[in-house]
Amino acid sequence: MRAVLKPLFEAELPADFSEVIKGKLMGEELRTGEEIEVELLGKSLRFKVVLAEPSPLKVGKSTRIEFSQGEVEVVDFEFEGPVSEVIPFEKGFVIAFEREVLILNHNGQKIYSDEFDDLKAVRVSKNSVVIIYEENKIRLVKP
């Protein structure tokens, strides 16, 4: 379990500062994307929770607190059926299900999808996707 926090203030953070913040957040729930305030020495320090694993995360003794200066974008997808395979390629990702192939770009937008009665396999090259189906058919998709 870990939380990555982005300070919303300008300051140099000492090496053991994560333990101080963890102590202040003990027992609190953190969610990816939310902004939080931590009271320290009479001042309110603001952080953005750029990643909470899992989300929501209840801060405990075993929670690892990390600090980030950059932004982490997290996008969750939920599908109706189980995912058989995810294959990255130059133009995005191919998600294979039992009977369906879905191609998403790197932003998670749909490029292509289709269903196959007898889906055998999916292969990718640099910028092409090959779908093997039925006994003797292939489909070449070039997004």
N, C-alpha and C positions, 0 to 999 in steps of 0.2 A: 504494500500500500504506500502510495506516495502522492505528494501534492507539489506542483510547480507553481510558484507565485511570482508575479511580475510586480515589483515595487512601482507604485504610481507617484513616486517622489524621487528627487535627486539626492543621493547620498551614497557614500562608500560603505558597504556592509562588511562588518568584521567576520572572520572565519566561523566563529561559533554562534552567529546571529540566528541561524536556522533552529538551534536548540532553544533559544530564548522565545522565538515565535511559536515553536511547537508547544512549549509550556503554556503560552497564552491561549493557544487554540485547542488545548486538550479537551476532548469531549464535544467539540463543535463539529457540525456537518459542513463540508465544503462541496460545492458543485462546480464542474467545469464551466467557465464563462462568467461566473458571478464576481462581483467586487465585494471585498470585505474590509473591515476596519479592525485594527488591533491597537488597544490602548497600551502605551509604553511611556513611563515617566511623565504622565500627565499629558501626553500628546497622542493624537490619533493618527496612526499610520495606515494608509490605504494601499491595498494590493488587489490585483486581478488574479483570479485563479485560472491560469491558462490550461492546467491539466489536473484533474483529480482522478486517480485510479484506485478503486472504481469511483464512479460518480453516481450518487452522492457518496462521500467518504467521511466517516467519523474518525476524527483525529485521535489516535491512541499512542501508546508507548512505542509501538513498532512502526508508526508512520514516519516516512522519510520526507522531510521538507527541503525543497530545492528552490533556488531563485533563478529567474530568467530575465534577461534584458530584452529578448526578442519575443515575438508573438508566435504562438502555436495554434494552428487552426485544426479543430477536431470536427469531423463530420461523421455521424452515425447513420447507418442504413439498416433497415429491417425488411426482410423479404418474407413472402408467404410460405415458401418451402425451404428445405435445407440446402445450403450451398455445398456443391460437390468440390469445386475448385475455384481459386482466384489466380489468374495469370497476368502479371504486369507485362506491358509492352510499351514501345516508344510513344504511342498516342493515348495510352490510358490503361484500362484494366478490362480483362475479360472475366466475367463471372459465369461459371457453368453450374447449372442445376441438373436435376434428373432428366428433364425433357426440354430445357430452355437454355439459350445462350443470350447473355446480356453484355453489351460493350458500353463502358462508361469512359468519358474523357477524364483527365486528371482533376477536374473540378467536380466530378461526380455527376455530370450531365449525360443523359442517355444519347448514345450515338446510333445504336442498333440493338434490336432484339428480335428473336424468332423462336418458335417452338418446333421440336422435331419428335416424331413418333419413336424413332429408334436412334437416339444420340449415342454415338460411340466414343468420340474424343474431340478435344479442341487443342489446336497447336497454334503458336504464334511465331512470327518472325519479326524483323525490325519494325515494320509498319503494316503488316497484314495478319489476318486471322484465318485459319483453315478449320472448318467444321467438318468432321467426319460423321456421317450418319447413314442409316440403313446398311445394307451389305456392300454397296458399290458406289456410294455417292459422296462427294465432297462439295463444300461451298466455300469460296474464297471471298472474304470481306476485306475491303481496303478503305478504312475510315479516313 
